[in-house]
Amino acid sequence: MTWNVRGLNRPLKQSEVRSIVADNKLDMCAILDSHVDVSKLAKVCKYVFRNWCWTSNGGLCSRGTRIILGWNPVMFDVMVLFQSDQLIHTQVIFKDSKKVLFCSFVYAENKYQDRRLLWDDLCKHKVFCHDKPWVVMGDFNSALKIEDSLFGSSNHSIGMREFDACVQQAELFDIQAHGLQCSWSQKPKSGVGLLKKIDRILGNVSFIDQFSDAFAMFHPFRVSDHTPCILRMMNSYGNQPRPFKFPNFIVRKPEFKESVQHEWMKTVEGVTMLSIVKKMRNLKPRLRKILFNQGNLHDRVNELRKTLDDIQVPVDQDPLDFRLRQMETQCLQEFQSAAYDEECFLK
């Protein structure tokens, strides 16, 4: 779990953190924007985490500790690989299954100029764990998409564009989420404040591959203006591998041939069959990524069908409008392609 509680010095907030950890049977918890002075960390963490282990980036923060991470040592071995005032990179080993997960906890700066160091650190870390399960979670202090804001500008800001560029370069995706849609609620003294999704849980393809049942849960705000973000992994402690299923329709995608060519150009020492087996195994994450990039096929077909309906009505009213006719042709092609993909997938 990550939760921006905007200060952990107050007993009420300490009790609420303990309550959420207990109610949800959590074994790891990152508190963001804690405001706890380094000299008081031990006392606060002893009350909040009890017999858990904990660490923080307090030594790198100019005013108060920004990230405190606690975990149950019975369940995990945790190693801090890197930290800054906005980030803690860790390697988490599940003691029962010996599975390894790279987990990054984020509390981004308010100004987009100051977040650039964070984006650089995340992209650098991607090089280290590009083929390993990696999850990034926390308060990014920026929306990622226009629909992440209930009120406010309808344009992509510089901060949003830079955040999106980082997510694309790091090859991260939103983990399937449930609960509240907006994770931050501005609470002005009068009037209606902004509602935004600036807290997220992101994962790479290897994470989705190895923890296929994982999902994010965004709980009510309680005593904070941010929601607690909980990552659930139902079978994390088991050893059952996820079966590989090949969706036939992806052979029509340009990335398919590129992926196969890229993998088959590699040299693998040993007998021919060993080389083939290793190349096939290395190809699976690439193929899963192609499938993942297609999104929800059924939703896409429904959306394109509705869009096509919406275009064809004005075309009927003004059949000489060349721009509308072009839009109709393009949308019809996309709809037919998506419908064919859905049909092949279901078959």
N, C-alpha and C positions, 0 to 999 in steps of 0.2 A: 504494500500500500504506500502511496505518497499522499500527503495532505499538507497544503499550505494553511496553517492555523493562525498566521499573523501574530506570532508570539506564543511562547510556551512557558513564560514565567508565571502566568496566572494559574492557580490551583484548579479552576474550573476547566480550563483547556487541557491541562494535564489529565484530569479525570476523564474528559471526553475522549482523549486519545486512547487511554486504557480501556474505556468502555467499547470503543469500536474494534480494537484489537481482540478483546475477549469475545464480543458478540459474534464476530466473523471468524473466530479461531485462526487468526493470522500468525505467521511465524517470521514475518519481516515487515518493517515499518520505517518509512523515511518521512521525517517531519521537516517541512520547508518553511523558510522565513521565520525561524524560531526566535530570533532576537535575544537568545540566551548568551550572556557573556561567557567567555571561555573559562573564567575562574569559577563559574557556577554550574558548568556542564555536568560534572560528576554527580552533584546533588540532585539536579533535575532528572538526569537519565536514570539514576538509581530508583527514583520514585516511578517514573514512567515505564521503564523497561524491566525493572526488578532484576531477575537473574539472567536476563539476556546480555549478550555482548553488544557493544555499540562503538561507533566512531563518528567523526564529524569533520567538516572542513573549516572549523572555527579559526584555526591558525592562519588561514588564508583570507579571512574576511576582515574588512576595515571597521565594521560596526556590527557587533553581534554575530552569532553563528547562523549561517544561512541554511545549511543542510545537516541534519542529524539522522544517522542510520542505525537502527537497532535490529537484531536478529536472534532467533532462538538457536543456540549452539548445538542443541540436540538434533536439530533438523538439518542445519547447514554448516559448511565451512565457507567463510567469506574472506577473500583477499582483495584489498584495495589496490588497483593497478595504477590509477592516476586520479588526481583531484585538482580542482581550481575553485575559485570563489563561486562558480556557477554550476559545478558538476562534480560528481563522484563516479568513476568507473570501477566496477567490481567484477570479480569472478566468483560465482556462487556454485558450490558443489553440493548436490543433494546426497546426504550421507547414506540413505537407504539404497538408492539406485545407482549412485556414482555419476549421475548425469551432471554435465557442466553447462551452466548458463552464464552468459555475460550480461550484466545488468548495469545500466547507467541511470543515475538519479539526477534530475535537472531542476534547478531553480534559476531561471533566466533573469537578466537585468531588465529594468523597465524601458530603457532607451534602446532603440534598434541598433544604434552605432556600437553600444557596449555588448550587444548580443553577438556581434560578428566573431569574437574570440570563441564563444561557445560553439557556433556553427563550424568553425575551423577545427575545434577539438573533436567534435562528433565525426566529421568527415575523415579526420586522421585515424580515429579509432576504428572506423569501418574497414580500413585496410587491414587492420589486425584481426578482426573477427568477421570478415566477409563470408566465410564458409562455415561459421559457427553460430549457434543460436544466440541472438542478441536482442534484448528488449530495452527500450529507452522510455522512461516515464517521469512525469513531474509537471511543473508549471513552466510553460514556455513563454509566458507573457506576450503571446501573439496568437491571433487567430491564424488558421492555415487556409481556410476557404471563405468565400463571401457568406455562405450560409451558416458559418460559425457564429455570426453576430446577429442578434435579434433586432437591435437598433444600431444606427450609425451609418457610416459611409458604405456605398455599394461598389466602391472601387478597391482594387488591391493596393494596399499601402506598400511602401518600400520594405518595411519590416516583414510583411506577409510574403512578399516576393522572395526575400532572402531566406526566410524560414522554409518556404517551399523548395527553393533551390538546394538547401541543405538536405531536406528529406529525400529529394530525388537523387542527389549524389550519394547519400548514405544508403539508398535503396531500402527505405523503411516504409511501413504501411500501418495504418490504424488497425489495432486489434479489434475484432468484433466487440461491440459495446452494448451495454444495457443500462437502464437507469436514466438519470437526468441528461438532457441534451446539452444544456449550457452549464459549464463548470465554474463560472465566475459571475457573481452578481454584484454590480456596483451599488452601494447603498448610500445615496446622498441624503442629506438632512431633509430635503423636500423634493417632491417630484418623483419621476420614474427613472431609475438608473439603467445603465447598460447591462445586457446579459450576453455573455460570450463563452465560447468553448476555447479556453487557452490552456487547460490541463489535458494531457493526452497520455495514452499508452501506445507506443509504437513498437513494432517488431520487424525483423527481417525475414527472408524466406526460410532460412534454416530454423528460425524459432517456430514459424508456423508449421514447418515440416515435422519437427520433433515434438512440439507441444500443440498438436492439432485441436485439442479440446479447450484451449485457453480462450478466455474472454475477459473483457474489462467491465467493471461495475462502478457506476458513478452514483454515490449515495447522496442523500440530502445534506445541505450545508451545515446544519446545526449551529455551532458557535463561531463559525468562520464565514467569510464571503467566498470561499472556495469549497468545492465538493471533495470528499475523500475519494481517491481513485484506487480501486482494488483490482489487482490482477488475480484471476482464478485459473488454476491449472489442475483440473480434477484428477488426472492420472499421472501427475508429475513424479510420483514416487515409484511408479511401476516400471517394468522393463519391456512392455509390449511395444514392438515397433509398429509404426503406421504402415499399412499395406500400400504399395504403389499401384495406382490405377492410371492407365494411359488414356486420356480423352482424345479420340481420333481427330476431332475437328481442328486441333491446333497444328496439324501438318500443313494446313492451308495458310498459316501465319508466316510472314517473312522471317520472324525471329526463330522459327523452328529449324529451318535449314542452316541458318547462321550458327545456332547453338550446336547442332550436330557436327558441322564442319569444324568449328572451333575445338570441340572435344576430340574429334578424330585426328586432328593435326598434331596432337600431343604424342610424345614418345613415351611408351611404358615398357620398362625392361622386363624380360621374362618371356614365357611361352605365349603363343598367339592367343589362346583362350583366356589366359590371365589378363592380357592386355584388353581384350574385348569386355570382360567382366568389369574391370576397373573403369573403363570408359563409360559403360552403361550406368554404373553406379554414380559416377560423377555427373552424368547427364540428367539424372532424376531431379535434382534441385532446380536446374535450369528449366526443365519442362514444367515443373510445378509453378515456377515463377511466371511462365507464359500464361498458364491457366489462371493464375491469381490475377494477372494484369487485365484479364477479360472482364473482371468484376462479376456481379450476379447476372447471369445470362437472362434469366426470366424477367428480372426487373428492367434490364436494358430493352428487351423486346417490348414490354408494356409501355415504357417511356417513349420509345421510338414510334410505336403505333399511335399513341396519343399526339405526339408531335406531328406526325403525318396527317392525322385528322385535322389538327389545328391549321396546318398549312393549306390543305386542299379546300377548305371553306373559302378563304379569300381568293384562291386561284379561280374558283368557280365564279366569284363575283367580279373578278378582273382578270380574265384569261389572257390578256395581252401584256400583263406585267411580266417582263422577262426575268426580273430578279426573283419573283415568287416562283416562276416555273423552274428556275435553276435550283432554288431551295427545295422544291418538291422532288426533283430528280435526285438530288444528293441524299435527301432523307429517305426516299424510297430504296435507294441502293443500300444504305446503311441498315434499314429495316429488314430487307431481304437477306442480307449477310448475317445479321444477328439472329433472325429466325432460323436460318439454315444451321448456324452454330448450335442453337438450342436444340433443334431436332436431332443433330448428330450426337450431341451430349446425352440426350435422353435415350437414344437408341443404344 
